[in-house]
């Protein structure tokens, strides 16, 4: 390993990540692993580029030096951003799978058990078929999740980066609330949000900010779209910021005008539910218990259920017995929607007139409980 220009973690921490991965590879019966997922490449080495639409892989053998295979242009990120000393770049018109085969042969791995991230997005069926064809004596095994097991518990430095991201997220959320007025457009709000977020230290984020209003809030993951804000609009703001690629996200409920009682009650329940969920989060609590508490609290008081995912590493899924551990972080969401009470006396989340009243925070599981990283913006229904 070598020092490099944009070194976000100590070489000791990178070595611990590499040693941990190799231990899990050995347990899985893998002699070498090909890492293609951008987040995993960043975690293991510091490598990053938005150009991940080209083939890129890090070959990690059980022993010896790891080696990068990237597009030649993207390979310019290896020396300044990573500790990796070996690289075999390819030109745009080269056969990158043949380059992978040749490198595996060079490393003496072409007849070994090779782990691939079968359950991830970043190796195509065509590339996998060609690897099989060009390496007939290799055995390919599913190594999905081996890197992610190391990512699950955050180091002190990772947590510090998330704290800094949370500050920028809070700035973005305050800007969104302040900019929300009848007559402005979603683009006007988005412009203020991005300016505040970036000035507070954020880089580009892994997903765009989700900003929608009125009937557009029915669409999941909708981004700003030039619509003019109107009286009695509910606003949906999922704010996020990134610091050294570590993110923190949050929701706060916002309403334009005089909110109906159902929106007021809905916001009160979601905020209360979020706090109740935080109160039971601590090491040893099964993640399914957190989901059940939120679902039961919403069903019992609003007549609707909710579900959410926190990524493929670990999520608050119903009945999941996985125990929480100190150092885990989550975007903890209570994503309820409410509507005027119909004749049967129950609320429904799938009605066209349902109003969003979400509340969420990025949280850290501590040794004795839960810390809110995005607690700098008050938990309440914001009325404009």
SULJO-V287756 format. One record per backbone hydrogen bond with DSSP energy under -1.0 kcal/mol. CO is the residue of the C=O (numbers start at 1). NH is the residue of the N-H. E is the energy in kcal/mol with one decimal. If there is no record, write none. Layout:
co:CO nh:NH e:E
co:CO nh:NH e:E
This chain:
co:10 nh:14 e:-2.1
co:11 nh:15 e:-2.5
co:12 nh:16 e:-2.1
co:13 nh:17 e:-2.1
co:14 nh:18 e:-2.4
co:15 nh:19 e:-3.0
co:16 nh:20 e:-2.4
co:17 nh:21 e:-2.3
co:18 nh:22 e:-2.5
co:19 nh:23 e:-2.0
co:20 nh:24 e:-1.9
co:21 nh:25 e:-2.7
co:22 nh:26 e:-2.4
co:23 nh:27 e:-1.9
co:24 nh:28 e:-1.9
co:25 nh:30 e:-2.5
co:31 nh:62 e:-2.2
co:32 nh:115 e:-3.4
co:33 nh:60 e:-3.0
co:35 nh:58 e:-1.7
co:37 nh:41 e:-2.4
co:38 nh:42 e:-2.4
co:39 nh:43 e:-2.4
co:40 nh:44 e:-2.4
co:41 nh:45 e:-2.1
co:42 nh:46 e:-1.9
co:51 nh:54 e:-1.4
co:57 nh:69 e:-2.7
co:58 nh:35 e:-2.4
co:59 nh:67 e:-1.8
co:60 nh:33 e:-2.2
co:67 nh:59 e:-2.9
co:68 nh:88 e:-2.8
co:69 nh:57 e:-2.4
co:70 nh:90 e:-2.0
co:71 nh:75 e:-1.9
co:73 nh:76 e:-1.3
co:74 nh:77 e:-2.1
co:75 nh:78 e:-1.6
co:77 nh:81 e:-1.2
co:78 nh:82 e:-2.2
co:80 nh:6 e:-3.1
co:86 nh:68 e:-2.2
co:90 nh:72 e:-2.6
co:91 nh:94 e:-2.0
co:95 nh:99 e:-2.0
co:96 nh:100 e:-1.9
co:97 nh:101 e:-2.6
co:98 nh:102 e:-2.8
co:99 nh:103 e:-2.1
co:100 nh:104 e:-2.5
co:101 nh:105 e:-2.4
co:102 nh:106 e:-2.4
co:103 nh:107 e:-2.0
co:104 nh:109 e:-3.6
co:105 nh:108 e:-1.5
co:109 nh:112 e:-1.6
co:112 nh:139 e:-2.3
co:113 nh:31 e:-2.4
co:113 nh:32 e:-1.5
co:114 nh:141 e:-2.8
co:115 nh:34 e:-2.8
co:116 nh:118 e:-1.7
co:116 nh:143 e:-3.5
co:117 nh:120 e:-1.6
co:124 nh:128 e:-2.3
co:125 nh:129 e:-2.7
co:126 nh:130 e:-2.2
co:127 nh:131 e:-2.3
co:128 nh:132 e:-2.2
co:129 nh:133 e:-2.1
co:130 nh:134 e:-2.9
co:131 nh:135 e:-1.6
co:135 nh:138 e:-1.5
co:139 nh:114 e:-3.2
co:141 nh:116 e:-2.7
co:143 nh:146 e:-1.8
co:145 nh:149 e:-1.9
co:147 nh:150 e:-1.3
co:147 nh:151 e:-1.2
co:148 nh:152 e:-1.2
co:155 nh:159 e:-2.4
co:156 nh:160 e:-1.9
co:157 nh:161 e:-1.9
co:158 nh:162 e:-2.0
co:159 nh:163 e:-2.2
co:160 nh:164 e:-1.9
co:161 nh:165 e:-2.2
co:162 nh:166 e:-2.4
co:163 nh:167 e:-1.7
co:164 nh:168 e:-1.5
co:165 nh:169 e:-2.2
co:166 nh:170 e:-2.5
co:167 nh:171 e:-1.8
co:168 nh:172 e:-2.0
co:169 nh:173 e:-2.4
co:170 nh:174 e:-2.5
co:171 nh:175 e:-2.0
co:172 nh:176 e:-2.2
co:173 nh:177 e:-2.3
co:174 nh:178 e:-2.6
co:175 nh:179 e:-2.2
co:181 nh:184 e:-1.5
co:184 nh:229 e:-3.5
co:185 nh:189 e:-2.0
co:186 nh:190 e:-2.8
co:187 nh:191 e:-2.4
co:188 nh:192 e:-1.7
co:189 nh:193 e:-2.5
co:190 nh:194 e:-2.8
co:191 nh:195 e:-2.0
co:192 nh:196 e:-2.3
co:193 nh:197 e:-2.8
co:194 nh:198 e:-2.6
co:195 nh:199 e:-2.3
co:196 nh:200 e:-1.6
co:197 nh:202 e:-2.0
co:198 nh:201 e:-1.9
co:210 nh:238 e:-2.5
co:212 nh:236 e:-2.8
co:213 nh:216 e:-2.0
co:214 nh:217 e:-1.8
co:215 nh:218 e:-1.4
co:216 nh:219 e:-1.5
co:219 nh:222 e:-1.0
co:227 nh:186 e:-2.2
co:229 nh:183 e:-2.4
co:230 nh:233 e:-1.3
co:233 nh:256 e:-2.8
co:234 nh:214 e:-2.0
co:236 nh:212 e:-1.9
co:238 nh:210 e:-1.5
co:239 nh:250 e:-2.1
co:241 nh:248 e:-1.5
co:242 nh:203 e:-2.2
co:243 nh:246 e:-1.8
co:246 nh:243 e:-2.6
co:248 nh:241 e:-1.5
co:250 nh:239 e:-2.3
co:251 nh:360 e:-1.6
co:253 nh:382 e:-2.8
co:254 nh:235 e:-2.6
co:255 nh:384 e:-2.9
co:256 nh:232 e:-2.3
co:260 nh:264 e:-2.0
co:261 nh:265 e:-3.1
co:262 nh:266 e:-2.3
co:263 nh:267 e:-2.6
co:264 nh:268 e:-2.1
co:265 nh:269 e:-2.5
co:266 nh:270 e:-2.5
co:267 nh:271 e:-2.4
co:268 nh:272 e:-2.3
co:269 nh:273 e:-2.8
co:270 nh:274 e:-2.3
co:271 nh:275 e:-1.9
co:272 nh:276 e:-2.3
co:273 nh:277 e:-2.5
co:274 nh:278 e:-2.2
co:275 nh:279 e:-1.7
co:282 nh:285 e:-2.0
co:285 nh:324 e:-2.3
co:286 nh:289 e:-1.2
co:287 nh:291 e:-1.5
co:288 nh:292 e:-2.4
co:289 nh:293 e:-2.3
co:290 nh:294 e:-2.1
co:291 nh:295 e:-2.8
co:292 nh:296 e:-3.2
co:293 nh:297 e:-2.5
co:294 nh:298 e:-2.2
co:295 nh:299 e:-3.0
co:296 nh:300 e:-2.5
co:298 nh:302 e:-3.4
co:298 nh:303 e:-1.1
co:315 nh:317 e:-1.7
co:317 nh:320 e:-1.8
co:320 nh:288 e:-2.6
co:322 nh:287 e:-2.5
co:324 nh:284 e:-2.8
co:325 nh:328 e:-1.8
co:327 nh:154 e:-2.5
co:328 nh:365 e:-3.0
co:330 nh:363 e:-2.9
co:332 nh:361 e:-1.7
co:334 nh:336 e:-1.1
co:334 nh:359 e:-1.4
co:336 nh:357 e:-2.5
co:338 nh:355 e:-4.8
co:342 nh:345 e:-1.8
co:351 nh:354 e:-1.6
co:355 nh:338 e:-2.8
co:359 nh:334 e:-2.2
co:361 nh:332 e:-2.8
co:362 nh:373 e:-2.7
co:363 nh:330 e:-2.1
co:364 nh:371 e:-3.0
co:365 nh:327 e:-3.1
co:369 nh:366 e:-2.0
co:371 nh:364 e:-2.8
co:378 nh:380 e:-1.0
co:382 nh:255 e:-3.0
